[in-house]
Amino acid sequence: MRPRELTVSGLTSFTDRVVVDFTDASLFALVGPTGAGKSSIVDALTLALYGRIPRLHANEIAPAISTTASECTVGLTFTVRRQPYRAVRTIRRTKTGASTLEAALERLDDDGRVLTTLAGTADDVTLEVEALLGLSFDEFTRAVVLPQGEFAKVLKAKPGDRQSLLARLLGTGIYDRVKQRAGAHARAASERAQQTAHQIAQLGDVSAERITALAERTAALDTLLERLTVDTEQLAEIRDRSREASAAASAAADRVARLSAIEAPPAEVVALADQLAEADRVLEKAQGAVADADAQLAEAEDGAPDPERLDQLSRTIAAHDRTAELTAAREQAEAALPALRTQIESLAAALAEAEGRVAEATAAQGRVHREHAAVQAVDGLAPGDDCPVCATALTDDAPAFATDAEAGRTAVEQAGRAVTEAVQAVAATRTRLERARTDLADATATRDRAVERHSAHLEALAGQPGKPEAEAELHAARQHTQRLAGLRREARQARDDLQQATRARQRLTEQAGGQSQRLDRMRLAVAELDPPALSGEVVADWERLHGWAAEALPAARRGAEEAAAAVTAVQAEGTELRSRMEQACAAADVPTGGGDPRDRAVQARADANAEVTRLRQVAEMVAGLRTEEEDAREQAAVGGELAKLLRADQFQKWLLDEATRTLVLGASAQLQTLSSGRYELSLDGRGSIQVVDLASAGATRSVRTLSGGETFLASLALALSLAEQIATAATGPVALESLFIDEGFGALDAETLDIATGAIETLGAGERTVGVITHVADMADRMPIRYVVSRTAAGSRVERVEA
């Protein structure tokens, strides 16, 4: 599995949607401060694939959902052997934990388009991923997400401590569970053996003599059955004859009953015939009344006036009524025009006269101004002011001049008022003239409209009848319409009467039909006796059928008596034979009671035979139970021995010793590659891990003598070897195409860090994606691709940085 793209939202610190692009990222580092969310990237990857998070217990997802979110969504696009896939899961927080809302696993083409959906539920996606990767969740988290911190302990631990660590890493705890299951199986098998022994004791001893006695009784019952079979056949023949005789007697008695049931016609049937005749007469009369009403109505409708003609006559009469009104309006409009024209002529003359007075007043005003010009020149001057004419200073001893000045001012004012009054008179006269001309235009327009309406009205009346002729024609048409309405009412009433008569006749017909059916049923009941045919007249047919029944009844009664006597004789014969069969059964110790004797003998033989069979089966069962008891005791012994062998100091020790040898052998090959052929690993006779220094002629020494960087390489080699072991032990083909190393590189010195980084670069140089989670800047800087994880108040973010 190699990741291509991871999308995360709502998971731990990734509150918003974040996309991590792993395209062409064979070797990369996840870097960032502690708590930024680096490990959550790996959590999201395993959650998308398996629906679980390594750091949490199984099916415990709710704590990983962001505190500000109600659900989280993770999606992973990845390849397996270069085939692309996409896994998506959406998980919502619930009151009791979390539940998956949506889940899907899709196969994609190289362009990311969906080829097919492989799974659509959470469980199905997990199963498909396990089959696709060949790894369970536990195997994936140990083989792909390497538990690096444990392998330095494995490398340097004592043999006993190392086995405890390996037991946890390899998951050998399953053998403890197998041991417990084996012990439980042994105890259950022991209990089954005890229960089987108890069952055998309860079944008791099966006697061969008892089986023989029951076989002899079976043979005696076989002999009895042969006799009873013959008697049963004879009894069956007697029963057949008895049934036939009983059937004949029953049929004869039934014929008597049916003939006796045919009574004379009741009074209501006779009365019903008279009512039907009366109903036919009323119905015929109603049909005639409807025909007459329809004929009169058809004749009246043929001469019915045309509605359009009636409407035209009404409009013509209304038009005649409007003629006088339109004529008066025209004459009134024309009469108003002369007075208005006279008024306009008078106002025009008055206007000319007023304009003349204005001219006269204006001339008089000019003369006054000229006569009193000197007075106007000194108007407003006081004694001591210069005269505007002679430039001499005025004195206050000129009373005559002052008197003339006052008289001049009065004359000028009077002339000005005269001009103003004349001008105002002209304006008023001109306004009245304009108003009169407007009134004349309005009156002329009114006269034109009245003339137009009057002319159009007379033109519309042209060719129409006069008012008296139109009124007479309209009156006649209305009288015809009223007569037609009356005829229609009469026709409706005639139809109502016909419907009523028809319904009454129908009711009587239904009643007659019921009586006819009753008669038919009586005749049908004796149809095999050849009764007379029915003619359709209920009363006559009824009387004829009753007479026929009265004649046939005596012979039918005699036949019934003879049939009853035959039944009695046959029943006596059967009783005698049944008595003999009961005596034979009693002699053979067959239980008495109801039912057929042969059937009881058959049941007695079956019971005896069943008892023989049961005893034989019990004997076989006892033999089988003894075999089961022996098998259960054997299983108890095997289970107990297996539980003993699977103790930690037995099989598990051997298994871990083998796992340690295989692990060290694989780690030695990995270390040789990581150390460029310098180091290998081996086990000494006491089970301790030794390092083989190939550069020193294969000298061996304790792993505790390794430097920090060499210890890291050896630990990494052990981790890679364990991953290969897990892949080998997994079901199906597994391709370990990715490794995620979450290691505390911060504790390494510069030289060791350089060695560790070089080893990781070697791992990422092949067909494998290698990711390192670290906050060591020197290591991150040597990675070709870095994913910088940062956290803000809004949540974590991931930025891809390429060297």
Disulfide bonds with the S-S distance in Angstrom:
none
